[in-house]
Amino acid sequence: MRPHDMGALFDRAASRGHATTVHLDRPFDIAPGAGTDHDVPALAELVRAASGWWWEAGARPGSRVAILKDDHWDVDLLACAAVRAGAVPAKLSGRLPAETASALLKRLEPDVLVTSPGLIERAAEEGVDLASFARTTVSTGPAPGAVHLDELRGSGVPQPHRRGDDEPLVITHTSGTTGVPKLVVHSTRSIIANLARFEALPTPVVGIRKDDVLATASSYAHGRTFCWTAVAVSTAPREIVVLTGQDPDQVDPVLRQHPPTVVEGLPASFVRLKPLTARLANPFRRTRLFISTYDAVHPPTVRAFLKASCRKHPLWLDGFGQTETGPLTFRIHHRGSVQRRRSTTHRVGRPIPLKTRLKLVDPGTFQPVRPGETGLLLARTRALCLDYLGESERFAAKKVGTWWNTGDLGIRTRDGSVHLVDREVDCAAEGSCVATEDTLEERIPRAIECVLLARADEPPLLVVITSDGELSEHTWRHACHGLPAMSAPVVLRWEDVPRTGTGKVRRLELLDRLTGSAETYGTGRWT
C-alpha cells in the first residue's frame, strides 16, 4: 500500500489486512486504558473516534487545529484524525517554553486546541493561559478552562473529507535552535507524494520489509514523524515499537522484549541510548539498519551502534535535510567507514537521486563556487513546503529563483558528495565547528556531547557535556591538540543544557546564558 490520504491511512491498512502489532513504552495519553499493545484495526478505530472528537469540539473543513501535548505517537494519530475531519492540524512540541508556544498559537489562531493538564499548569506558572488561544480547548485530563477529553468520547464520527493535493495538509514547526520556530505548511503533494511514497518503495537494503521490527525514538510533534507514520503503516512491518522516553533503563525492557531490526531515532536519542550498546544483552543485536535524521550525528555514536549489532553487515543511513524540504542528502555508513580518523569537514553524502538537486554559491554574490570551496547550500526539490504560516515574506526571502536557501555552509567535492561546514549562523572564523565536535567526541570518551559555540570577536566557546559535569585538565589538553583555537571548556551535565523538542542544543540561548551575549560570528541572515 502506498500512502496518499492521511485521513484514511489506518482505515486502508486495516481493510487490507495489515497484521502489524504496535508496542508502546507507555499507553497513549488519548487512550490511557487501552494498554501498550495495539493492532491496526484498533488504531483505525481510535483515529475514527478522534475525528469525532475534533468535530464535536468545533473543527470543520479548512479550520486549523493545534496539538500541543505531552510527547507521544498519539500526536500523529490526532493529526490523522484532524485530516479525516477536514481540518489542518498543527503539531507543536510540548517542550516549547510557554512564551514561544503562545507566539505560535497567536500565529495559528486555531479553532480547537488539544493539550495536557501538565502543560496548562506549567504555562500558567509562566503567565500564559493556553486556553485563551482557541475557541475550544480540550485537555487529556481535568484542567481549568478546558473541556475534558472524556466528555467528547462517543461523539458521532464525520464522513472522511478529501482535499486537493496542493492544499495545506499539516503544519509543523522548525526546531527553533536560533529563536522562535517557524510554522511550516506542507501539502499532500510535498510531504506525502514526494517524501513518504518515495520512502515506502521496496528499496533494496534500506526499505522496510514485512518481517521487520521497526522501532522509533523521536519527537512526535515534528514533521518527520508524520511522514514516518505514513511509511510505517503503509509498509506493514511485523511490529512497530514506539519509544517516548530516552532513559536507557526505562527503554531497555521494551527493546529487549521486541528486539528491533530497524531503528530510527533523533541523534539526541541515539546519544542517550548509547549505554545500552555496551550491555551484555544489548537490544540492538538483531538490528540491520539504523536511521538518523534532524541533525548531525557524530562518528563515535554511529560506531557504537554498528558494533552492537550481531548482523554481518549492519548499516547506518544518515539523512540530512530540513523541516521545509525533507531529506536532501543521504549517506550510508558501515563498520569500516566509521573508523577513527580526523576530518576537517562533516560529510553528509550525496543528493537523493531523482529527488534533489544541490549547488553551492558565494554568500555575497550568489554565484556558484568551485568544488572544494565553501559556499552557501541551495537546494531544489519538489518536496519543498508551501509557506511559513504568518511569515510569507520570510519564506519568499529564502527562495532564490527556483532554488531554496538552506542557510547551511558546505563544500561539494569533485565526486559530487556534500560536506557540511556549519549552519551559517553558527559558523566560526576558522574551521568547521561540526567537524571539530566530531574530533573532540573521538578524543573525549567520557563526553556525551561536545558543542562548539562560535562567537563574534573571540575564539569559539567549547561546552563539554558529561554524565557528572566533570572533565580533567589532562583530557582537555590532549583533546584540543592540533585543532582550531577555542576557549577552555565549560563542562555541563545533559540536563543543564537548553534543548529543542528534537534534542538539539539551543545554541544562541546557551551562548547567552554562559557569556551574557548571543552575538555570533555568522550573520544569521538565512535562519
C-alpha positions in Angstrom: 0.0 0.0 0.0 1.4 3.4 -1.0 0.4 6.3 1.3 -1.6 9.1 0.0 -4.7 10.1 2.0 -3.5 10.5 5.6 -7.1 10.8 6.9 -7.8 7.3 5.6 -4.3 5.8 6.2 -5.2 3.5 9.1 -8.6 2.6 7.6 -7.0 1.4 4.4 -4.3 -0.5 6.2 -7.0 -2.3 8.3 -9.1 -3.1 5.2 -6.1 -4.6 3.5 -5.4 -6.9 6.5 -2.2 -5.5 7.6 -1.1 -7.5 10.6 1.3 -5.1 12.2 1.4 -5.0 16.0 2.3 -1.8 17.7 4.1 -1.8 21.1 4.3 1.4 23.2 6.6 2.1 26.1 3.6 3.7 27.8 -0.1 3.9 26.9 -1.4 6.7 24.7 -2.5 9.8 26.5 -5.7 9.8 24.5 -6.4 6.2 25.3 -4.8 5.5 28.7 -6.9 2.4 29.4 -6.2 0.7 26.1 -2.8 -0.6 27.2 0.5 -0.7 25.3 -0.2 -3.2 22.5 -2.4 -2.3 19.5 -3.2 -3.8 16.2 -4.0 -1.9 13.0 -7.9 -2.2 13.3 -7.7 -0.8 16.8 -5.6 2.1 15.7 -8.0 2.8 12.8 -10.9 2.8 15.2 -9.0 5.2 17.5 -8.4 7.6 14.6 -12.0 7.5 13.5 -13.2 8.2 17.1 -10.7 11.1 17.4 -12.1 12.6 14.2 -15.4 12.7 16.0 -13.8 14.5 19.0 -12.4 17.1 16.7 -15.8 17.6 15.0 -17.6 17.8 18.3 -15.1 20.4 19.6 -15.9 22.6 16.6 -13.3 21.7 13.9 -14.6 21.9 10.4 -13.1 21.5 6.9 -10.4 24.2 6.4 -10.2 25.2 10.1 -6.8 25.0 11.9 -6.5 22.8 15.0 -3.4 22.8 17.3 -2.0 19.7 19.1 0.2 20.8 22.0 0.6 17.9 24.4 3.0 15.5 26.1 5.2 13.8 23.6 3.8 10.6 22.2 2.9 9.0 18.8 -0.8 9.8 19.5 0.1 13.3 18.3 0.3 11.9 14.8 -2.9 9.9 15.3 -4.7 13.1 16.3 -3.2 14.8 13.3 -4.6 12.0 11.0 -7.9 12.3 12.7 -8.0 16.1 12.1 -7.2 15.5 8.4 -10.0 12.9 8.3 -12.4 15.6 9.6 -11.1 18.1 7.0 -9.2 20.3 9.4 -5.5 21.3 9.1 -3.6 20.0 12.2 -0.6 22.0 13.6 1.8 19.9 15.7 3.5 21.8 18.4 6.2 20.5 20.8 5.2 20.2 24.4 8.8 21.2 25.3 8.4 24.7 23.9 8.7 27.5 26.5 5.3 29.0 27.2 6.2 32.3 25.7 7.3 30.5 22.5 4.2 28.4 22.4 2.0 31.4 22.8 3.7 33.2 19.9 3.0 30.2 17.6 -0.6 29.9 18.8 -1.2 33.6 18.1 0.1 33.0 14.6 -2.1 29.9 14.2 -5.4 31.2 15.5 -6.7 27.7 16.0 -10.3 26.8 16.3 -9.5 23.9 18.6 -6.5 23.2 20.8 -5.7 19.8 22.3 -3.3 19.9 25.2 -2.3 18.2 28.5 -3.1 19.2 32.1 0.7 19.5 32.9 1.3 21.9 30.0 -1.6 24.1 31.0 -0.3 24.2 34.6 3.3 24.9 33.5 2.2 27.7 31.1 0.0 29.3 33.8 3.1 29.4 36.1 4.8 31.3 33.3 1.9 33.7 33.0 0.4 32.2 29.8 -3.3 31.0 29.6 -3.2 28.3 26.9 -7.0 28.0 26.9 -7.2 31.6 25.6 -5.8 30.9 22.2 -8.6 28.7 20.8 -12.4 28.8 20.7 -12.3 25.4 22.3 -9.5 23.9 24.4 -9.6 20.1 25.0 -7.4 18.6 27.7 -6.4 14.9 28.0 -7.1 15.3 31.8 -9.0 17.6 34.1 -7.7 21.2 33.7 -9.2 24.7 34.3 -10.7 26.4 31.2 -10.6 23.2 29.1 -13.0 20.5 28.0 -12.0 17.1 29.4 -11.4 14.7 26.5 -13.7 12.1 28.3 -16.6 14.5 27.6 -16.1 14.1 23.9 -15.8 10.3 23.8 -18.7 8.6 22.0 -19.2 11.6 19.6 -20.5 10.9 16.2 -17.9 10.2 13.5 -18.0 12.6 10.5 -17.6 11.4 6.9 -14.0 11.5 5.7 -13.1 14.7 4.0 -10.9 14.8 0.8 -8.7 17.7 -0.1 -6.6 18.7 -3.1 -3.1 17.6 -3.3 -1.8 21.1 -3.1 -4.0 22.4 -0.3 -2.5 22.7 3.2 -2.4 19.3 4.8 -0.3 19.7 8.0 1.6 22.4 9.8 4.7 21.6 11.8 7.5 23.8 13.1 11.2 24.0 12.8 13.4 23.1 15.7 13.9 26.7 16.9 17.6 26.5 17.8 18.1 30.2 17.0 14.8 31.7 18.2 11.1 31.3 17.8 10.4 28.4 15.4 8.9 28.9 12.0 5.5 27.3 11.2 6.0 25.2 8.1 2.9 24.4 5.9 3.1 21.2 4.0 0.7 19.7 1.4 -0.2 16.2 0.5 2.0 16.6 -2.6 5.0 17.9 -0.8 5.2 15.7 2.4 3.3 12.5 1.2 3.6 12.2 -2.5 7.1 13.4 -2.8 8.5 12.1 0.5 6.5 9.3 2.1 5.5 7.5 -1.1 9.2 7.5 -2.2 10.3 6.1 1.2 7.7 3.4 1.1 9.0 1.9 -2.1 10.5 -1.6 -1.6 14.1 -0.3 -2.0 16.8 -3.0 -1.5 18.7 -2.9 1.8 17.2 0.3 3.2 13.5 -0.4 2.5 11.1 -1.6 5.2 10.3 -5.4 5.0 7.3 -7.3 6.1 9.3 -9.2 8.7 10.9 -6.1 10.2 10.5 -4.9 13.8 10.6 -1.2 13.3 11.5 1.0 16.3 11.4 4.7 16.5 12.7 7.1 19.2 11.7 10.5 18.0 9.9 13.8 18.8 6.3 13.2 17.7 5.4 16.9 17.4 7.7 17.4 14.4 7.2 16.8 10.7 9.4 13.8 10.3 7.1 11.5 12.3 4.0 12.5 10.3 5.9 11.3 7.2 7.3 8.3 9.1 3.8 7.3 10.2 2.7 7.2 6.5 5.7 5.0 5.7 5.5 2.7 8.7 1.7 2.0 8.5 1.7 1.5 4.7 4.7 -0.8 4.5 3.2 -3.1 7.2 6.3 -4.4 9.1 5.6 -7.2 11.5 6.0 -5.0 14.6 6.4 -1.3 15.4 8.0 -0.2 18.7 7.3 3.4 19.8 9.6 4.9 22.4 8.7 8.2 24.0 11.5 8.3 26.6 15.3 8.4 26.4 16.2 7.0 29.8 18.2 3.8 28.9 16.9 1.9 32.0 13.2 2.6 31.1 13.6 1.9 27.4 15.7 -1.3 27.7 12.9 -3.7 28.8 10.7 -2.7 25.8 13.5 -3.1 23.3 14.7 -6.4 24.8 11.2 -7.8 24.6 10.9 -6.7 21.0 14.4 -6.5 19.5 14.3 -4.2 16.5 15.7 -4.9 13.1 15.4 -1.3 12.0 15.8 1.7 14.4 15.1 5.3 13.5 15.9 8.0 16.0 16.9 11.5 16.8 20.7 12.0 17.1 20.0 13.0 20.7 18.1 9.7 21.2 21.0 7.7 19.9 23.3 9.6 22.2 21.1 8.9 25.3 20.6 5.3 24.4 24.3 4.6 23.6 24.9 3.0 27.0 22.6 0.1 26.0 25.1 -0.9 23.3 27.6 -1.9 25.9 25.3 -4.2 27.9 25.7 -7.9 27.7 22.1 -8.4 26.4 22.1 -5.3 24.2 18.8 -4.9 22.4 20.3 -4.0 19.1 21.8 -7.4 18.3 19.3 -8.1 15.5 19.4 -4.6 14.0 20.3 -4.5 10.4 19.6 -0.8 9.8 19.9 2.4 11.9 18.4 5.6 10.5 19.2 9.1 11.9 17.5 12.4 10.9 17.2 16.0 12.1 20.8 16.8 13.0 24.4 15.8 12.6 25.3 12.6 14.3 29.0 12.1 15.4 31.1 9.0 14.4 31.6 7.6 17.9 27.8 7.2 18.3 27.5 5.5 14.9 30.4 3.2 15.6 28.9 2.1 19.0 25.6 1.1 17.5 27.0 -0.7 14.4 29.3 -2.6 16.8 26.4 -3.6 18.9 24.6 -5.4 16.1 25.3 -9.1 15.6 24.4 -8.8 11.9 27.3 -9.4 9.5 26.8 -6.1 7.6 24.7 -3.7 9.6 24.2 -0.2 8.0 23.6 3.3 9.2 21.5 5.6 7.0 22.3 9.2 7.8 19.8 11.7 6.3 20.5 15.4 6.1 17.7 17.9 5.4 15.2 20.4 6.8 11.6 20.6 8.0 10.9 22.7 4.9 12.4 20.2 2.4 12.6 16.8 4.0 15.8 14.8 3.3 18.2 16.4 0.9 21.2 14.1 1.0 21.9 10.6 2.4 25.0 8.7 3.4 25.3 5.0 4.2 27.8 4.1 6.9 29.2 0.6 7.6 31.6 -0.5 10.2 34.6 0.2 8.0 33.5 3.7 7.1 33.4 5.0 10.7 36.9 4.0 11.9 38.7 6.7 13.8 40.0 9.4 11.5 40.1 13.2 11.7 38.4 15.2 9.0 38.2 19.0 8.6 34.5 18.7 7.4 31.5 16.6 8.2 30.4 14.6 5.1 26.6 14.3 4.7 26.6 12.4 1.4 25.1 12.8 -2.0 21.8 14.4 -3.1 18.9 11.9 -3.2 18.7 10.5 -6.7 15.9 11.8 -8.9 14.6 13.9 -6.0 17.0 16.6 -5.1 19.5 19.0 -6.7 22.1 21.0 -4.8 24.5 23.7 -5.6 27.0 25.8 -3.6 27.1 29.6 -4.1 29.1 32.5 -2.7 27.0 34.0 0.2 27.7 37.6 -1.1 27.2 37.2 -4.8 25.2 34.0 -5.1 27.5 32.9 -7.9 28.5 29.2 -8.0 31.7 28.3 -6.2 34.2 25.7 -7.5 34.4 22.2 -6.0 36.3 22.3 -2.7 35.3 25.8 -1.9 33.0 26.7 0.9 29.6 28.1 -0.2 26.0 28.6 0.8 24.0 25.5 0.1 21.0 25.9 -2.2 18.5 23.0 -2.9 15.9 22.3 -5.5 13.2 19.7 -4.5 9.6 19.0 -5.3 9.1 18.3 -1.5 9.5 22.0 -0.6 6.8 23.2 1.7 4.1 25.7 0.7 4.9 28.6 3.1 5.7 29.8 6.6 2.4 30.5 8.2 2.2 34.2 9.1 5.7 34.8 7.7 5.3 34.6 4.0 7.9 37.4 3.4 10.5 35.4 5.3 9.7 32.4 3.2 10.0 34.3 0.0 13.3 35.8 1.1 14.8 32.3 1.3 13.9 31.4 -2.3 16.5 32.2 -5.0 14.6 31.7 -8.2 13.7 28.0 -8.2 16.2 27.3 -5.5 15.8 27.1 -1.7 18.4 28.7 0.5 19.1 26.2 3.3 21.2 28.6 5.4 23.9 26.0 5.6 27.5 26.3 4.6 29.0 23.4 2.8 31.6 22.1 0.4 31.0 19.9 -2.7 33.8 17.6 -3.8 34.5 16.6 -7.3 32.8 13.2 -6.8 29.5 15.0 -6.1 29.3 14.4 -2.3 28.5 17.3 0.0 30.3 18.1 3.2 28.6 20.2 5.9 30.8 23.0 7.3 28.2 24.7 9.7 24.9 26.5 9.8 25.8 30.0 8.6 24.6 31.5 11.9 26.8 29.0 13.8 30.0 29.3 11.7 33.4 30.2 13.1 36.1 32.3 11.6 38.4 29.3 11.3 37.5 25.7 10.5 34.2 23.8 10.9 32.5 23.6 14.3 30.7 20.4 13.4 33.9 18.7 12.3 35.7 19.9 15.4 32.9 18.4 17.5 33.4 15.1 15.6 37.1 15.1 16.6 36.5 16.1 20.2 34.0 13.4 20.8 36.5 10.9 19.4 39.2 12.1 21.8 37.0 12.5 24.9 35.3 9.2 25.5 33.6 10.4 28.6 31.8 13.2 26.7 28.1 12.6 26.0 28.2 15.5 23.6 30.6 18.4 22.6 29.2 21.7 21.5 31.3 24.4 19.9 29.7 27.9 20.1 31.2 30.4 17.7 31.5 34.0 19.0 31.8 37.3 17.2 35.1 38.6 18.4 36.6 35.8 20.5 37.6 32.1 19.9 34.7 29.7 20.0 33.5 28.6 23.4 33.5 24.8 23.9 30.9 23.1 26.0 31.6 19.5 27.0 28.6 17.5 28.3 29.4 14.6 30.7 27.3 12.5 33.0 28.7 14.2 36.1 29.7 17.6 34.8 33.4 17.0 35.3 36.4 16.8 32.9 40.1 16.5 33.8 42.6 19.1 32.6 44.8 16.4 31.1 42.0 15.0 29.0 41.2 18.5 27.7 44.8 19.3 26.8 45.1 16.1 24.8 41.8 16.6 23.1 42.4 20.1 21.7 45.9 19.3 20.3 46.1 20.4 16.6 42.5 21.8 16.5 41.5 25.4 15.7 41.8 27.8 18.6 39.0 27.6 21.2 38.4 28.7 24.8 38.8 26.4 27.7 35.7 24.2 28.1 32.7 24.8 30.1 31.6 21.4 31.5 27.9 20.7 32.0 25.5 17.8 32.5 22.9 16.9 29.9 20.0 18.4 32.0 21.9 21.7 32.3 21.7 22.4 28.5 18.7 24.1 26.9 17.3 21.9 24.1 14.7 21.9 21.4 12.0 19.2 21.2 14.2 17.1 19.0 17.1 17.3 21.4 19.1 19.9 19.5 21.1 22.4 21.6 19.6 25.9 21.6 23.0 27.3 20.8 22.2 31.0 21.0 20.4 30.6 24.3 23.2 28.6 25.7 25.8 31.1 24.5 23.8 34.0 26.0 23.5 32.0 29.3 27.2 31.4 29.5 28.6 34.7 28.3 25.8 37.3 28.6 25.8 37.7 24.8 24.2 35.8 21.9 26.3 37.6 19.3 27.8 35.1 16.8 30.4 35.2 14.1 27.8 34.4 11.4 25.2 36.8 10.2 22.1 34.7 10.7 20.5 36.2 7.6 19.0 32.9 6.5 17.7 31.3 9.6 
